[in-house]
């Protein structure tokens, strides 16, 4: 999984668990211990929790900035 993770775009894909990498463009919701992609619940392990939420929050901020620029 580590080799696969290195091949993915760091700005879009996020490791949140030993067994899961999520595409942040597809995340429809987030909780403290999980991401939601549609009806699927993807767990966030304790060891990845802080980094996963920091990266996801940054992704959301960048998306919001991009959308605001598009409106101008």
N, CA, C and O of each residue as an XYZ file, in Angstrom:
288
protein
N       0.827     -1.185      0.000
C       0.000      0.000      0.000
C       0.877      1.255      0.000
O       0.505      2.255     -0.615
N       2.018      1.229      0.667
C       2.903      2.391      0.705
C       3.404      2.764     -0.681
O       3.461      3.947     -1.016
N       3.765      1.780     -1.488
C       4.225      2.062     -2.845
C       3.115      2.685     -3.674
O       3.347      3.631     -4.427
N       1.929      2.161     -3.535
C       0.768      2.704     -4.251
C       0.501      4.142     -3.815
O       0.224      5.003     -4.650
N       0.584      4.400     -2.530
C       0.331      5.738     -1.990
C       1.305      6.752     -2.586
O       0.908      7.879     -2.881
N       2.554      6.379     -2.766
C       3.571      7.281     -3.313
C       3.268      7.669     -4.757
O       3.704      8.726     -5.213
N       2.535      6.839     -5.475
C       2.221      7.111     -6.872
C       1.038      8.067     -7.034
O       0.823      8.602     -8.122
N       0.279      8.285     -5.978
C      -0.924      9.101     -6.059
C      -0.628     10.578     -5.821
O       0.355     10.933     -5.170
N      -1.499     11.431     -6.363
C      -1.396     12.871     -6.186
C      -1.613     13.222     -4.723
O      -2.684     12.962     -4.173
N      -0.611     13.806     -4.094
C      -0.681     14.120     -2.666
C      -1.745     15.166     -2.353
O      -2.219     15.237     -1.219
N      -2.127     15.979     -3.336
C      -3.121     17.005     -3.105
C      -4.547     16.510     -3.144
O      -5.457     17.214     -2.704
N      -4.764     15.312     -3.660
C      -6.116     14.784     -3.818
C      -6.368     13.533     -2.983
O      -7.472     13.332     -2.478
N      -5.358     12.704     -2.839
C      -5.518     11.435     -2.137
C      -4.920     11.513     -0.746
O      -3.915     12.187     -0.522
N      -5.547     10.817      0.177
C      -5.199     10.931      1.582
C      -5.243      9.566      2.249
O      -6.240      8.850      2.155
N      -4.167      9.214      2.918
C      -4.121      7.973      3.694
C      -4.773      8.238      5.040
O      -4.345      9.127      5.776
N      -5.799      7.477      5.363
C      -6.503      7.700      6.628
C      -6.515      6.459      7.513
O      -7.017      6.489      8.637
N      -5.961      5.376      6.998
C      -5.999      4.104      7.718
C      -4.975      3.196      7.062
O      -4.614      3.404      5.903
N      -4.513      2.213      7.773
C      -3.552      1.265      7.206
C      -4.094      0.628      5.927
O      -3.324      0.287      5.029
N      -5.404      0.468      5.841
C      -6.026     -0.222      4.714
C      -6.789      0.698      3.765
O      -7.381      0.216      2.799
N      -6.792      2.026      4.014
C      -7.609      2.918      3.199
C      -6.858      4.174      2.772
O      -6.154      4.803      3.562
N      -7.028      4.517      1.510
C      -6.623      5.803      0.958
C      -7.879      6.379      0.324
O      -8.555      5.683     -0.434
N      -8.210      7.640      0.615
C      -9.421      8.228      0.059
C      -9.080      9.338     -0.930
O      -8.069     10.029     -0.801
N      -9.952      9.484     -1.913
C      -9.890     10.589     -2.849
C     -10.713     11.711     -2.221
O     -11.932     11.590     -2.103
N     -10.066     12.793     -1.822
C     -10.763     13.856     -1.110
C     -11.849     14.513     -1.966
O     -12.785     15.106     -1.428
N     -11.736     14.414     -3.271
C     -12.773     14.960     -4.149
C     -14.088     14.205     -4.003
O     -15.142     14.728     -4.363
N     -14.041     13.003     -3.490
C     -15.229     12.157     -3.353
C     -15.810     12.141     -1.944
O     -16.892     11.593     -1.735
N     -15.117     12.726     -0.979
C     -15.589     12.724      0.398
C     -16.825     13.615      0.504
O     -16.810     14.772      0.085
N     -17.883     13.063      1.065
C     -19.136     13.811      1.207
C     -19.392     14.245      2.652
O     -20.324     15.004      2.918
N     -18.575     13.769      3.573
C     -18.722     14.150      4.968
C     -17.561     13.617      5.784
O     -16.881     12.671      5.386
N     -17.349     14.241      6.931
C     -16.253     13.809      7.803
C     -16.691     13.897      9.255
O     -17.418     14.806      9.655
N     -16.233     12.940     10.023
C     -16.424     12.933     11.467
C     -15.052     12.742     12.089
O     -14.061     12.591     11.374
N     -14.987     12.747     13.386
C     -13.700     12.614     14.056
C     -12.986     11.314     13.693
O     -11.762     11.291     13.570
N     -13.741     10.239     13.522
C     -13.111      8.937     13.294
C     -13.450      8.305     11.939
O     -13.195      7.120     11.725
N     -14.028      9.103     11.020
C     -14.373      8.520      9.719
C     -14.628      9.584      8.657
O     -14.966     10.729      8.958
N     -14.454      9.168      7.416
C     -14.868      9.952      6.262
C     -16.061      9.243      5.651
O     -16.193      8.025      5.765
N     -16.921      9.997      5.008
C     -18.069      9.423      4.315
C     -17.901      9.679      2.824
O     -17.600     10.795      2.400
N     -18.096      8.649      2.055
C     -18.120      8.757      0.597
C     -19.450      8.147      0.193
O     -19.600      6.928      0.108
N     -20.416      9.029     -0.055
C     -21.774      8.551     -0.282
C     -22.253      7.845      0.971
O     -22.201      8.403      2.067
N     -22.719      6.620      0.807
C     -23.200      5.840      1.948
C     -22.099      5.029      2.626
O     -22.341      4.381      3.644
N     -20.901      5.064      2.068
C     -19.787      4.288      2.617
C     -19.086      5.068      3.727
O     -18.851      6.271      3.606
N     -18.763      4.376      4.789
C     -18.038      4.974      5.914
C     -16.621      4.409      5.900
O     -16.413      3.199      5.993
N     -15.648      5.319      5.782
C     -14.239      4.933      5.735
C     -13.614      5.313      7.071
O     -13.610      6.492      7.424
N     -13.089      4.354      7.822
C     -12.539      4.671      9.142
C     -11.240      5.475      9.044
O     -10.471      5.338      8.093
N     -11.025      6.303     10.040
C      -9.755      7.009     10.210
C      -9.122      6.431     11.465
O      -9.679      6.538     12.557
N      -7.967      5.826     11.307
C      -7.317      5.220     12.475
C      -6.687      6.304     13.356
O      -6.421      7.414     12.896
N      -6.456      5.971     14.607
C      -5.860      6.934     15.542
C      -4.513      7.431     15.044
O      -4.192      8.610     15.187
N      -3.727      6.541     14.461
C      -2.383      6.951     14.034
C      -2.408      7.913     12.848
O      -1.454      8.666     12.654
N      -3.467      7.905     12.059
C      -3.575      8.808     10.911
C      -4.518      9.985     11.179
O      -4.647     10.866     10.329
N      -5.168     10.019     12.321
C      -6.248     10.966     12.561
C      -5.831     12.423     12.400
O      -6.440     13.155     11.620
N      -4.822     12.844     13.113
C      -4.420     14.257     13.067
C      -4.028     14.663     11.648
O      -4.517     15.671     11.138
N      -3.165     13.903     11.016
C      -2.714     14.229      9.666
C      -3.871     14.207      8.667
O      -3.958     15.073      7.797
N      -4.749     13.229      8.790
C      -5.879     13.111      7.867
C      -6.781     14.335      7.959
O      -7.185     14.887      6.935
N      -7.096     14.759      9.167
C      -7.969     15.920      9.328
C      -7.277     17.215      8.909
O      -7.911     18.096      8.329
N      -5.994     17.334      9.193
C      -5.269     18.531      8.759
C      -5.250     18.633      7.239
O      -5.504     19.701      6.681
N      -4.950     17.525      6.570
C      -4.907     17.542      5.107
C      -6.292     17.769      4.510
O      -6.426     18.493      3.523
N      -7.309     17.169      5.086
C      -8.664     17.352      4.569
C      -9.134     18.789      4.784
O      -9.748     19.372      3.891
N      -8.857     19.368      5.951
C      -9.217     20.762      6.205
C      -8.509     21.692      5.224
O      -9.116     22.633      4.712
N      -7.235     21.435      4.963
C      -6.487     22.244      3.997
C      -7.083     22.094      2.598
O      -7.218     23.077      1.869
N      -7.434     20.886      2.232
C      -8.073     20.647      0.937
C      -9.366     21.457      0.824
O      -9.614     22.082     -0.207
N     -10.183     21.452      1.864
C     -11.434     22.210      1.844
C     -11.185     23.712      1.734
O     -11.904     24.407      1.016
N     -10.167     24.220      2.444
C      -9.831     25.643      2.354
C      -9.413     26.017      0.938
O      -9.844     27.042      0.409
N      -8.578     25.191      0.330
C      -8.126     25.467     -1.035
C      -9.289     25.412     -2.020
O      -9.362     26.228     -2.939
N     -10.194     24.461     -1.837
C     -11.373     24.363     -2.712
C     -12.236     25.613     -2.569
O     -12.736     26.137     -3.565
N     -12.414     26.089     -1.352
C     -13.226     27.278     -1.123
C     -12.572     28.499     -1.767
O     -13.255     29.310     -2.393
N     -11.257     28.633     -1.619
C     -10.547     29.753     -2.242
C     -10.681     29.700     -3.759
O     -10.901     30.725     -4.404
N     -10.551     28.514     -4.321
C     -10.684     28.345     -5.767
C     -12.087     28.738     -6.237
O     -12.228     29.431     -7.244
N     -13.111     28.306     -5.524
C     -14.478     28.646     -5.888
C     -14.730     30.142     -5.790
O     -15.451     30.700     -6.617
N     -14.146     30.803     -4.788
C     -14.313     32.240     -4.635
C     -13.630     32.983     -5.786
O     -14.149     33.992     -6.265
N     -12.471     32.492     -6.230
C     -11.775     33.100     -7.361
C     -12.581     32.938     -8.635
O     -12.606     33.841     -9.471
N     -13.236     31.810     -8.793
C     -14.051     31.550     -9.979
C     -15.234     32.500    -10.052
O     -15.679     32.849    -11.145
N     -15.751     32.925     -8.898
C     -16.899     33.824     -8.855
C     -16.513     35.231     -9.285
O     -17.362     35.972     -9.779
N     -15.245     35.622     -9.108
C     -14.798     36.971     -9.451
C     -14.625     37.173    -10.928
O     -14.252     38.263    -11.362
